[in-house]
């Protein structure tokens, strides 16, 4: 199964996903995080983008999905249509 950023426009920049990933890796701080939340300015003011390292799928991705208060992430099966072309 693969964790995907399906609704990046819903991100509020709380970084709970980053903290959960670091907790699972037993690391303190943001250094070497597998999830990055970047702030930027858009047409509607400040917005956030989320970047995932492919190694994120080795963690408990269900926990990462459920910790997000706005539902930015979804979990998809590995044999999705994009790989079966």
C-alpha positions as a printed Julia matrix, in Angstrom:
85×3 Matrix{Float64}:
  0.0    0.0     0.0
  1.13   3.53   -0.77
  0.51   6.81    1.08
 -0.4    9.63   -1.31
 -1.0   13.36   -0.94
 -4.43  13.5    -2.54
 -5.76  16.8    -1.17
 -2.76  19.14   -0.74
 -5.04  22.2    -0.74
 -6.51  21.01    2.59
 -3.14  21.19    4.39
 -3.13  23.72    7.25
  0.58  23.34    8.04
  0.17  21.77   11.49
  2.96  19.22   10.77
  1.33  16.5    12.88
  2.16  14.07   10.07
  5.83  15.07   10.28
  5.87  14.58   14.04
  4.2   11.16   13.75
  6.71  10.04   11.1
  9.59  11.17   13.31
  8.05   9.4    16.31
  7.87   6.15   14.33
 11.5    6.59   13.28
 12.41   7.37   16.91
 14.04  10.65   15.9
 13.84  14.0    17.65
 13.5   17.12   15.49
 12.77  17.68   11.83
 16.18  16.65   10.47
 15.91  13.79    7.99
 12.11  13.72    8.03
 10.37  11.59    5.39
  7.56  14.17    5.15
  8.14  17.86    4.45
  5.5   20.56    4.77
  6.5   23.67    2.83
  4.84  27.05    3.12
  4.34  29.27    0.1
  2.29  32.18   -1.1
 -0.44  31.61   -3.65
 -3.37  33.47   -5.14
 -5.42  32.87   -2.0
 -2.74  33.85    0.49
 -0.45  31.45    2.31
 -0.68  27.82    1.25
  1.16  24.64    2.07
  2.58  21.82   -0.02
  3.44  18.36    1.25
  6.37  16.3    -0.05
  6.71  12.58    0.69
  9.9   10.55    0.56
  9.14   7.13   -1.04
 10.57   5.45    2.08
  7.51   6.71    4.0
  5.64   3.58    2.94
  7.8    1.47    5.26
  6.16   3.19    8.26
  2.65   2.73    9.67
  0.95   4.73    6.91
 -2.54   4.12    8.33
 -1.5    6.04   11.47
 -0.04   8.83    9.32
 -3.29   9.08    7.38
 -5.52   9.2    10.45
 -3.42  11.75   12.38
 -4.03  14.43    9.73
 -6.93  16.6    10.96
 -7.93  17.74    7.46
 -7.59  14.48    5.48
 -4.74  15.4     3.14
 -3.59  11.78    2.66
 -5.13   8.67    1.13
 -3.85   5.13    0.95
 -3.93   3.37   -2.4
 -3.1   -0.14   -3.47
  0.24  -0.7    -5.21
 -1.39  -2.13   -8.33
 -3.1    1.14   -9.28
 -3.87   2.09  -12.88
 -0.79   4.28  -13.23
  1.46   1.22  -12.9
 -0.59  -1.05  -15.19
 -0.21   0.84  -18.45
